[in-house]
């Protein structure tokens, strides 16, 4: 051991714990890490006197505070924190580190390090270090911390296994998402694919209607899941619109025809689900936009007319639900685009206009709702809208709606190309969004959004 760099533990005073216990070789101090108490042991020479605290831990960054005391007059040439996914971290051994300048005083000192270059949801080990002319010393205790799941963040996942397309239809059953139909620029599609959220892989499943229709190709259809079945209906085959409805059984990989909606044949309708029911309305009929509104009960397999949509006529609107309320946002008719929001009370069967989205008016964007619990165990249920087209510009901006406050905030932009006629799936508190048209080409990429 080199007595010239004898370093003793310094306790960074914390109001919650200020007691030191000392024996012959070591001083025991306590430091608080994210609210948890941990012991830190420091001794002589190779172990520096230090207290380390890691705080403000996020997905890709965190901060660390350190405090060091020493008794010799040896100058510290450099000090800081080093961290690694392997314990213990070693400075200049390929591990990440923050670098601070030299120190030649004799008083205890404190410092803060910015920990960058971290991976999300990953465990790291950290300790402070000092370098003198003759040696490198470390805090004898290594701190462990784990980065968080990112929020308001996009991650690219596997692209659709089939042809790039817009105006496709999507639903989720169990641990799988199902996507199919749409317009690839040459043909309207009839194929369907299954996406594994856990494996991030695609495989093809039964073609829409399982061959029961002579022309199963469709674009601008509605799609949703109820009681472990997928449902797809309405839309257009390029020649005529439809009012039919088909149910997909994932166990048998087969489609079965359900009762048709008694309303207009339409494409680009808006919809949402509440409980075991799907609510469908607006869209483009035979010659113009329509406002009729219906509910499909999956348990009785029946349709019922409900109060017509109270806003202006439109197609290309998008829907989402929060609790027992459904919402329609955006849409277009005859070149007039909307950014308004309408709430449907499924108990009272009435529409109420709410605060308009703070983003630009548009049509054919995306809309969905997500329920999630944050790291502080606080639960949230928000609506999300964005992307789309206003006749000139293609958008990639996203917005979050707070039903309780009837207010909006803007979120991080969609990370992929701006687009419209994309589709979305919701799984375990995350949204998966992809496909669509960016104004020049059809898309097949997919992105995961963490709220």
FENBELVEN-V923432 format. One record per helix or strand of 2 or more residues. SS is the DSSP state (h for helix, s for strand). FROM is the first residue (numbers start at 0). TO is the last residue. If there is no record, write none. Layout:
[[SS;FROM;TO] [SS;FROM;TO]]
This chain:
[[h;2;4] [s;20;21] [s;26;32] [s;35;41] [s;46;47] [s;49;54] [s;61;67] [s;77;83] [s;95;99] [s;108;114] [s;122;130] [s;135;138] [s;142;145] [s;152;156] [s;168;172] [s;175;179] [s;191;195] [s;200;204] [h;207;210] [s;221;225] [s;228;232] [s;240;241] [s;244;248] [s;253;257] [s;265;266] [s;269;273] [s;276;280] [s;292;296] [s;301;305] [s;317;321] [s;324;328] [s;331;332] [s;335;337] [s;340;344] [s;349;353] [s;361;362] [s;365;372] [s;378;388] [s;393;401] [s;406;409] [s;422;426] [s;429;433] [s;445;449]]
